Amino acid sequence: MKIHIITIFPEIFESYLSFSILWRAIDKWLFQCELYKLNDFSDDNFKRVDDKAYWMHGQVISAIPLAKSIESIYDNVGHKIPVIYMTPSWDLLNQEKIEKYYESLDNEFIIICGHYEWIDQRIIDIYVDYSISIGEYVLTSWELSTCVFIDALVRHIPWVIWNIKSLEEDSFSEKFDRKKEYPVYTRPEIFMWKSVPNILLSGNHKEIENWKKENLR
Ligand SMILES: C[S@@+](CC[C@H](N)C(=O)[O-])C[C@H]1O[C@@H](n2cnc3c(N)ncnc32)[C@H](O)[C@@H]1O
């Protein structure tokens, strides 16, 4: 999977993608993130990419640098690829939708991170295939919602999560009827006044599986 990210702040992604599981996955070429600084596509002497909104408070990312950046990615790839725009207002994500995006998105796609209030609506009308919200609240950082989406998506690429069973048995998985995971324990068997449930110490696989199902939340 190759994800092209258009942003004013590539540094935020460099930092987020440089640690832990995601870094290991990138290092093993399980997926790639290509970062593009939006300002590099501005014709303005000061590399500005925003302008005042018509009849609305705040600044808006202009259509021209965004269109140029998307077209330049199309040119490099050799054809059009899906374009995603993160926004509080549209398709609200959940685990099932993440799985559908993982199945339906081509192996290569673009995510636009704007800045300020919004991006020019004509970019959404002309280029955007999927508008995705990570929750019904408003974030300040566009990069943050993009990181959340990428993180939830790339877990599904084989070998990003080494233990495939843990992926199948995560909260909201199909196997668990989209419910939340059962409680988990480790040693010691007794901590303060609470002990590990006897069934988990019994070694009886069938009963443990039943216990897990009964304790989904
Ligand atoms: C300050 S918000 C703009 C909010 C916009 N004026 C509105 O009222 O919906 C800046 C950007 O952060 C991103 N963002 C904020 N909240 C988000 C959410 N819940 N899901 C996805 N992206 C979000 C979007 O890209 C958004 O356009």
The ligand as an ORCA input file, in Angstrom:
! r2SCAN-3c Opt
* xyz 0 1
  C     -10.720     23.381     12.524
  S     -11.200     21.991     11.576
  C     -12.336     22.762     10.477
  C     -13.726     22.545     10.907
  C     -14.757     23.069      9.915
  N     -14.727     24.502      9.864
  C     -16.137     22.611     10.374
  O     -16.862     23.351     10.974
  O     -16.468     21.413     10.144
  C      -9.796     21.756     10.594
  C      -9.717     20.410      9.887
  O      -9.342     19.366     10.787
  C      -9.832     18.128     10.308
  N     -10.776     17.571     11.269
  C     -11.254     18.169     12.370
  N     -12.083     17.370     13.035
  C     -12.159     16.212     12.337
  C     -12.867     15.011     12.524
  N     -13.678     14.823     13.533
  N     -12.688     14.044     11.602
  C     -11.877     14.214     10.537
  N     -11.178     15.336     10.310
  C     -11.311     16.341     11.199
  C     -10.554     18.413      9.017
  O      -9.679     18.222      7.957
  C     -10.943     19.858      9.219
  O     -11.302     20.477      8.042
*
